Amino acid sequence: MDEINKAIGYLDRAEAGVVELEKLLTAIPALAPESGGDGEWKKAEALEAWLRARGIVDIERHDAPDARVSAGKRPNLVATVKGRKPGKRLWVMAHTDVVPEGDRSLWDTEPFEAVVKDGKIYGRGVEDNQQGLVSSVFAALALVENGIQPERDVKLLFVADEEYGSVYGIQWLLANRELFAPDDLIVVPDSGSADGTEIEIAEKNVCWLKLATKGKQCHASRPDDGANAFLANCELALSLNAMEREVFTATDPIFVPARTTITPTKKDANVPNINTVPADDAFYVDMRILPRYSIDEVLAETAKRAAAVEKKYGVKVGVEVVQRNDSPPTPADAPVVALLKKAIEETYGVAGRAIGVGGGTVGAYLRSAGFPCVVWSRQDETMHAPNEYTRISNLIGDAKIFARLMLAER
């Protein structure tokens, strides 16, 4: 308890340092090439130098090659604080990249200048994901600067490319490095709720489809002479949407919404004029599937329904998987969930609860690779919006959570 009290006391006095690090990081726009940026290299270098100057010196680089950026690489850093029990490890994983500021006229402050006002820090990236990054760093500093050795090895992982699919971040690390073990405790502080109660342990399986239908073009005044690909796709879109009500009907209350959702979304243009029946038509479906169903099950039902439409309309339907991510859930009674619930109760005085989400996080990649993890933070979720902010109380509070995890007995 004495060690925990020392760490908590340090964090109660850490506001100036927290603001300093947020200002340093916000001033370096770490934008992906897809956003016209040059990656995260300068930001990662500044972070590494800041850590080394404060005694966190065990830092590894695992850089992913990327010829599109001037450095030729995308940085992934692991900072380690050695624990009492080798082999037992706690990972806290944050990302260094940010999204563009968007329409600057909607900002009340300069996006890439952290501004402190009314207990909040404003700026692009201050919450997404610098809140998690800074909180984890200060939790580690609370130990290092007080000469406290954590219970287990603490691994602070700072990854690239989260905002554009993690190809050069966690996906590259999982494919090219052996960093994790199945019994590691892994926390990803990149999403959460304003009261800090929501612990994300599961994601729906995600599958995006393109349905490209080939028919026969003709004049719209003689529709029987052709095979209307657009009309066929209209029926197919309705049929696929109906699968969530007719076949994949189970519910799970940890998710919102609690069901599988199969939602037609984008549509490609077909013919440019009104009086032509199109021979080619394509649309897209976003499927968020409860983990109890496999993506392959849903694809098999999709194929059956596409075949029925082919027969009825005399068309051919091509089904293309644009993206898929099968994500087994983290067990609700996993050690990391239990320890996090205890730390939330002790820090914020509220009861944590396990939830599932329909959106995708980097947690899905870890779970798919066999590494249970949780996604958690206490935040207002202002990410990607103009006037993004983080509450200083959340930065300090989350750091206390991570410090408790670092010192907790498994």
Secondary structure, 3 states (H helix, E strand, C coil): CHHHHHHHHHHHCCHHHHHHHHHHHHCCCCCCHHHCCCCCHHHHHHHHHHHHHCCCCCEEECCEECCCCCCCEECCEEEEECCCEEEEEEEEEEECCCCCCCCHHHCCCCCCCCEEECCEEECCCCCCCHHHHHHHHHHHHHHHCCCCCCCEEEEEEEECCHHHCCCCCHHHHHHHCCCCCCCCEEEECCCCECCCCEEEEEECEEEEEEEEEECECEECCCHHHCECHHHHHHHHHHHHHHHHHHCCCCECCCCCCCECEEEEEEECCCCCCCCEECCEEEEEEEEEECCCCCHHHHHHHHHHHHHHHHHHHCCEEEEEEEEEECCCCCCCCCHHHHHHHHHHHHHHCCCCEEEEECCCCCHHHHHHCCCCCEECCECCCCCCCCCCEEEHHHHHHHHHHHHHHHHCCC
